[in-house]
């Protein structure tokens, strides 16, 4: 694993040695680890008190994670050796003290006088449990040390994050060759399968939006390099202080455009494949320049095969609802059963009506600069093409965004003659 954490970018953090706040302190790390240790002991004793010993054994796997979190919270020394020693010793103490207290405390509080043989048996059992629990605690610390490493081993933090498991075996498969075209002025990198984390690139700035993190905006001048992770990891963009600016995966839509954007701005990409090259063109993609004026009035509906599919599903649900109505005698059922069957019939027939309606209402009307889009469920949106700032293709949808990156409309990707819509948008300088 050492070859993975051998960055070729060796710029020193300019203010690290001079700033004690950034450097952290040994005393703060000891204090934070001690607090985390007592929290773990308290939780384990509560589990023992309520007789859920099996759960307490499982919790020992996460003792190192909790203590490491308190080490970071109290700004412990940002040194791998100091963090490992402090958190490791406190993890061992937490597991050991919990065993000693849980075994010897009942004996000390018992009214029965224990003989020397009883105490010897208890000490022997305590010793065996100590070996087991300390082994569990150290094993858990080894497997949950990544967050602590990211904090303590700060110069290699981006590498630790990139090589941590972030998805499946094909989550971060990178292309052998990058597209031979310049990226548009604005584009969005996002997941193809689920909404959430996305990277918005606009001009020379980059914005990372995440559900569970505060949005981060940076300029291309803030980026020091990019770490490419394995197929199950992720790619990390970091600054000169080795702090993470953004994370993305090769499976995300427009990830290849982001890599081209980084290469064009001479951002170092560590272990980049040999076949990755910047496009030769210095001007925008010539395909985006259209001499002819596209048609300004047309209507796009769902493809004929898609409409037939929705109609078939709709009639199928209607027939099921009708069969339930004809075959089940409500008079033989109790009142609760009758209500349940009636609600089921209405739900099934309602679904049938919705599917029959989808093929008729789902469409996009273009009238000059005005766009009227109707979704599958009849939700209508009217706006001007000049309000559209960028377009992103998601799983089954074509999403139109405004300048604030708010969704104007979601167009169905099963619309017929999408090339006509593409020519129309590209005429106004919007790449689809």
C-alpha positions, 0 to 999 in steps of 0.5 A, a space after each residue: 500500500 505504500 506505493 499508493 501514498 507516494 505523492 510526487 507533489 512535495 510543496 511544503 505547507 507554508 504556514 504549518 510550522 509557524 502556526 500552532 493552531 494548524 499544527 495542533 498540540 500533544 496535550 490537546 490530543 491526549 486530553 481529547 483521547 482521554 475524553 473519548 476513552 471515558 465516553 467509550 467506557 461509559 457506553 460499554 458499561 451502560 450496555 453491560 448494565 442493561 445486559 446487552 453484552 453482545 452489543 457491547 462487544 461489537 461496540 469495541 470495534 468502533 472505540 478507536 473511531 470514537 477516540 480518534 474523533 475526539 482527538 481531532 475535535 481537541 486539535 491533537 498534534 497533526 503527526 501520524 506517530 503522535 496520533 497513532 500512539 495516543 489513540 492506540 493507547 487510549 483504545 487499549 485502556 478503554 477496552 481493558 478498563 471496561 473489562 476490569 470494571 465489569 468483572 470486578 465491580 459485581 464482586 466488590 459490591 457483593 455481600 457474599 465473602 469471596 475466597 482466595 480461589 474465587 478471586 483467582 478464578 475472576 482474575 484468570 477470567 479477566 486476563 482472558 477477556 482482556 486479551 480478547 477485548 484488546 484484540 477486538 479494539 485494536 482490530 477496529 482501530 486498524 480498520 477505522 483509522 482512515 479519518 484519523 490518518 486524513 487529519 494527522 497525515 495531512 500531506 497525504 490526506 488526499 491520497 488516503 481519501 482517494 484510495 478509501 472505498 467509495 463505491 462498487 468495483 466499477 464506481 471510478 472506472 476512468 476512460 482510456 482516452 479523453 474526448 477530443 473536444 473543448 468542454 463548454 463554458 459551464 457544465 455540471 458533473 453529477 451522478 447518473 443514478 441518484 441526485 446529490 453530490 455534484 460539481 458545477 464548473 463555470 469559467 475558471 471556477 469550480 463549486 462542489 455541492 454536497 448534501 452533507 457538507 457546506 458548499 465549496 467554491 474555488 478558483 482554478 488558481 486554488 487547485 494544486 493537484 488531483 489524485 486519481 483513485 482506484 476503481 472502487 475509490 474516488 478522485 480528489 481535487 486538493 489545494 496547496 494545503 492538501 485540503 480537499 476541494 472536491 471529490 468525483 468519480 469516473 462514473 459521474 456524467 461529464 467527469 471526462 469533461 472535468 478531466 479535460 478542463 483540469 488538463 487544459 489549465 495545467 493542473 497536475 494529475 498524479 498517475 494520469 494515463 499516457 493516453 490522456 491529452 488536451 484537445 488540439 483546438 484552441 477555440 470552442 468546438 466547431 460543432 457548436 457553431 450552426 450557420 443555418 437557423 433551426 426550426 423555431 416552432 415544433 412539438 416533441 412527443 414521446 416515441 411511438 413505442 414508449 406511448 404504446 408501452 404506457 398505454 399497455 401498462 395502463 390497460 393492464 392496471 385497469 383490467 386488474 382493477 376491473 377483475 377485482 371488482 367483478 370477482 370479489 363479493 364484498 358482501 362476504 367480507 368484513 367491513 375492514 376487508 371490504 374497505 381494504 379491497 375497495 382502496 386497492 381497486 381504486 389505487 390500481 385503476 388510478 394507476 391505470 388512468 395515470 399511465 394512459 394519460 402519460 402518453 398524451 400529456 408528456 411533450 415539449 412545445 417550442 414557439 420561438 424563444 418560448 418553451 412549454 414542457 409538460 412532464 409525465 405526470 402533467 406538471 407544466 413549466 413555461 420559460 424562455 430559452 434565454 433563461 436556460 444556462 446549461 443542460 445536463 443529461 441524467 438517468 432517463 432525464 434531460 435537465 435544464 438549469 438556470 443561472 442559479 443552477 435551479 431546475 427549470 424543467 426535466 425533459 423525458 429522454 424518450 422524446 422523439 426527434 431529440 436532434 431537433 431540440 439539440 439544434 435549437 438549443 445549440 443555436 442559442 449557445 447551449 450545449 446539450 
